[in-house]
Amino acid sequence: MFEHTTPFEARLALFLESFKGTGHLSVDDIKDIVWNAHDNNLLSRMVFMITDDNPKVGLQKIMDILNEAWNNFPHRELNGLAPRDMVLRLADDQDFEAHSRRDFFDIFADRFPKETKLCPTRDNEWECQYPANIQGMREQLLEMNEPVSEMEDVSASVEMARGMLEPLRLIAARDYLDQEPFLFDAAVICSKAAFENGDTNAARKYLESAIEKAKTLFPSKFVQGKDILPWHFADNRPLLLLLGEYATFVESVEGPLSAIPHYEELIALNPNDNQGIRGFLATAYLKTNRLEELLVLDGKYPDDMVAELAVGALLAVYKLGNLESASKRIKKMRKHWAHVFQEILKTDHPKPELLSGRVRVGGDDEAWLYWEDQGTYWMATPGAREFIREHSVA
């Protein structure tokens, strides 16, 4: 007989015992993972790790029972309640110390590499892989940021939360970075804090030191311009975000001409550009009058919904004197970009309410933010605004 308090736990114990490669896993291990989990992606990771060892069982069967565990077992972030029954507490777990329980990365530590590395996956795609301790540190930094994100609609509470959490998060980031220089998330946090305090030298040092470490990950067989680091691999994102942070930092302190190669390199590494770097690059091309290069970039993302690229390319076409092409573009774009055209034509540009970290597609905030980035170049181009007025009327 299994010594478990519910029929589901007994069924889960049988499930775990019947599989290869999971003999070290117990029901309590699954409980610990669920309790400590901050990221829902951990469920998928666990499913795929068990499936790798047991391909004949079937992904769906494994997913079903682990999803059931996820919904039945208590979560620390829900104050010890399970998602399925938010009003019941498990008596056995009520008094335990949360931090004494092992988390996902402790239990599956042997499934992560011993050191940070970059590995080929399929075709020309590569994936960063990190040891369990770095994964756990990243989870902690994410958890310290989450309460602020959840309270963004209540400004007073946001400021209070930031005042309490940001210093602690910065201390943790510095400590973690001293232990693990490949923790790129921590380097970005430290750099931002230094920059906000006016210490650009320290901000640069954090970013450049992290990038130097990152360069050591790239083996000789990684071909620049051919091999890529796709965003859909979650563990590639810390490095991509680090490179994006550095590119925007360079532009802020050295200007767009210096930043352009960094933007171009980042898009080459992740051509889908889930970060929206093409918007920064489009504006940098406008600022440096590299109009043909802006149109080449625009051609790589047809019908793009990044305003700085789509509307910036329209201005480039006009500045190059291709008026017929510019007219056709306006007529094609006016359905989705009418709010931006209206902002361009205004004589006054009051700042609308902005939501932290979010932009409403088609909203006045999107139009105003576009104007902030590229409005100067419409104003400085003779006849450009009048051309918009003439050709944007249906």
N, C-alpha and C positions, 0 to 999 in steps of 0.2 A: 504494500500500500504506500502511496505517496503522501508525505506529510505536508500537504498544502491545504489552505483554508477554503478554496473554491474549486468547483469542477473545472473551471478554465485553467487554473494553475496546474492541476493534475494533468490535463490534456496537453498543456504547453511543455510540462516536464517530459512526457512521453515523446512529444515532437522533437525536443532537443536531444534526447537519448538515442533516437533512431537515425540521426544524421551523422555522416562522416565529418570530421574536421571541427565539430562543435562540442566535443566531449568536455571541454573546459568550461562551457557555458552552462549556467544553471538558471532556474527561474529567478533567483535573487539577482543574478547578473543582469537579466533583462529588466528587472524592476529598477536596478540602480541606473541603468542607461536611460530609461524613460524618466526617472526622477530628475536626473541632472541635465537632461537634454534642453538646450536652448534653441537649437536649429532643427526645424522639421526635416531637413535633408538627411539627418542622421538615420532616420528610419529607412530611407532608400539605400544609404550606404550599408546598413546592416543586412538588408534584404539581399543586396548584390554579393556581399561577402559570403553569406551562407549559400547562396545559389551557385557561386563559383565552385564550392566544394561538393555540391549536390545537384548537378545539372539535370539529372533524370527526374528529380522530384517535380520540377516545374516552378517557374517564377511565381505564378499566380497563387499557388498553394502556400508558398513561403510568405508571400506578401500578405495574404489574408490573415494568417494567424499572428504575424508580427504587428499588423495594423490593429488587430483585436487587442493585443497586449498594450499597444500604445494608447488605445482608448480606455482600457480597463484599469491600468495601473496609475497610481498617483504621480503628479508632476509637482516639482518644487515651485515652479512659476505659477501654479494654480493654488498655492498655499496648501499643498498636500492633497488636493482633490483630483479625481480622475475626470477626464473630459466627458465620459459617458454619464456619470452620475455626480454632478457638481455639489450635491448636498450630503454625500456620504464620505466619511473618513474611514480608512482602514485602521482598526484599533491597534494592530500590531506595529504600525509604523508611526504612530502619533507622537511618540516622545524621542524618536531617534535624532541624532545630530546630522543635519544634511551634509555637512562638509566631510563627514567620516565615511560617506559612501563613495564607492568608485564610480567614475563616469565612463562614458562611451570610450574615450581615448585611453583610459587605464585598462579597461577590459580587452580592447582590441589592439593594444599596443604592439603586439607581435605581427599585426597585419599592416603596419606602417613601416616605412624604411627607417633605418637607423640614422640616416643623415639626409639632408635636403638634396634633391637631385632633379634633373630634367630628363624626362624619358619620352621616346617616340611611342605613339599609340597606333595610328593608322594613317595611310597615305603620307601627307606631309604635316600632320598634326602632332604637337608635342604637349606634354602635361607636366607641370611642376608637382613634385611629391614631397611631403614634409613629414618629419617624425611626429609621433603622437604627442610629445610634449609641446611642440610648436602649435599643433592643432588645438591643444587644450588652452594654451595661452591666448590664442586668437579668440576662442570661445569666451574666455573671461573678459577680454576687451570689448567684445560685441555685447555681452550681457551688461556691462557697465554703461554702455551707450543707449541701450534699448529704452529705459524709462523716459529719457528725454524725448526720443522719437515718438513714443506713444502719447505724449502730452503736448504736442506741438500746437494744438488748437486752443490751448489755454495759456496765453502769453505769460501771465504772472507765475503760473506753476512751472512753465518752461524755464524761466530765468532762475527760479529758486532751485530747480533740479540741476540746471547747468552749474550753478554756483557751488552746489554740493558735490556733484559727481565728477566734473571736469578735472579738478585738482587731483582727485584720487585716481582717475583714469590716466592722467599724465604721469603720476608717480609710478603706477603699475607699468605703463608703456616703457618708461626709462629703465625700470628694473628688468623687465623682460628682454629689452633690447640688449642690455649688458650681458644677459645670459645667452641669448640666441640672436646673433646679428642677421639671420635670415628671416626674422619676423618683420616683414616689410610693413605690415599694418602699424606696428609700433613706431617705425621710423617716420611714417607719414604723420601720426599723431604728434610726435615730438617736434617735427619740422613746422607743422601748422602753429603749434603753441609758440615756438620761437619767433616765427614770422609775425604773429599777432602782437608779440611783445616788442617788435621793432628790431630784433636781432637777426638780420638776414644772413649774416655769416654762419651762425649756428644752424639756421634753417637749411642753408645750402649744404653744410657739412653732414647733417643727418641724412639728407636725400642722396648725396653723392657717395657717401660711405656705403649706404644700402645698395645703390646701383653697382658699385664696384664689387660687392659681394655677389650680387645677382649675375654679373658677367662671368663669374667663375663657374656658374652652373651650365653654361652653354658649351657643349662639346664641339670638337672640330667638325663633326659631321652634320651639325646644324647649319643649314645654308640660309644666310640672310637673304630676304627677298623671295624665298621659295617656301621655307618651313615657317609654320605659324604657331601661335599660342592662343587657341580659340577661347573666347569668354565662356563657352558652355562647359568647359572644365572649371568647376568652382575654384580649384586650387591654383588656377592661373590668375585669378582676379587680383590677389594682393600685389603681384608683380606688375600687372597692367595698370593698376591704380597708382602704384609707386611711380611708374614712368609718366603717367598722366599728370600727377602732382608736380613732378620735376619739370615737365614741359611748360606748364602754366606758371611755375615759379620763375623759370628762365625768362619767359615773356614779361613778367611783371618787373624784373630787375634789370634785364638787358635789352628788352624790346623784341618785337615780332621776328625780325630777321634772324636772330639767334635761336628763337624757339622753333622756327619752321622745320629744321631737320629732325628735331625731337618729335614733333607732331607726325611727320611723315614716317619716321621709324615705327612709331606706335601703331599707326594704321597698317603698315606693312606686317607687323606682328599679329594683328587682329583685324583682318580686312572687314569683318562684319561691323566693326566699330560700335559695339554696344555702349561705349562710354560717351559717344557724341563728339569725339575729338575732331571729326571733320568740320564741325561748326567753328571751333577755335582756329583750325587751319585755314578755312575759307576766309575768316576775318583777317588773319595774318597775311594772306595773299593780297587781300584788298589794301591793307595798310602799306604794303611794300610794292603795290602796283604790279604784282605778278598775275595779271589777268588771264593769260593763256593757261597757266597752271591751275588757276581756279576753275576754269572750264573743263580741264581734263579731270579734275577731282569730281566736279559735278556730273560728268559723264559716267563715272563709276557708281554713282548712286542715283539712278533715274527716278523721277517722281519722289524725291526725298522729302521727309517731313521735318527736317532740321532747317529752321528759318534762315540761319546764317549762311547755309550752303545754297538753298533753293533761291532765296531772294537776293543773296549776294551774287550769285551767278547771273541773275537778271541784270543787275547793275553792271557787272563786268561786260556783258554783251552790249549794253548801251554805250559804255565808255569806249569800247572798241569800234563803235560806229556802225554796228550791225543792227540798224533800226528796224528793218523788216522782221528779223529774227526776234528782236526784243518785243515787238508788238505781238507776235505769235505766242511768245512765252507768257506775256501778261494775260492774254485771253485764255490760255490754258490754265493759268495759275489762279485766276481771280476767284474761283469757287472756294478754294481752300485758304487763300492768302489775302482775302478781302480785308480782314481786320488789320493785317500788317500794312497793306496799301493805305488804309485809312490813317494809320499812325504816321506813315511817311508824309502824308499830305497835311497833317495838323500844323498849326502855327505855334501851338503850345503843347507840351508833353508832360502833364502832371503824372506823378508816380502813383500807380494803382496799388491796391493791397497785394502784397506778395506773400505766398505761402512758403515757409522754409523748406527747401529741398524739393519743391514741387512746382510744376508749371502747367497751367490748364491749356490744353491744346485748343486753339481757336479763341482763347481768352484775351482780355485786354492786358493781362500780365505778360503773355507771350509776345504780344505786339510791342509793348513798351521795352521789354528786355532786348528784343531785336533792335529797336531804335537806339538803345544805349550802346550796343555793340557797333552798329554800322550806320547809324543815322548821319553822323558827321560826313560820311562819304557821299551820301545822297545830296546833302546840302552843298558840298564842295564841287559837285558835278553840274555844270551849267545845263539847264533844260531837263534834267533827269526827273524831277518831281512833276514838272508840267507834262512830261511824256506819260508818266503814270496816270495823272489825272485824265488825260485825253483818251488813253487806251484801256483804262480799267472799267469804264462804264459799259455795262452789258447792252 
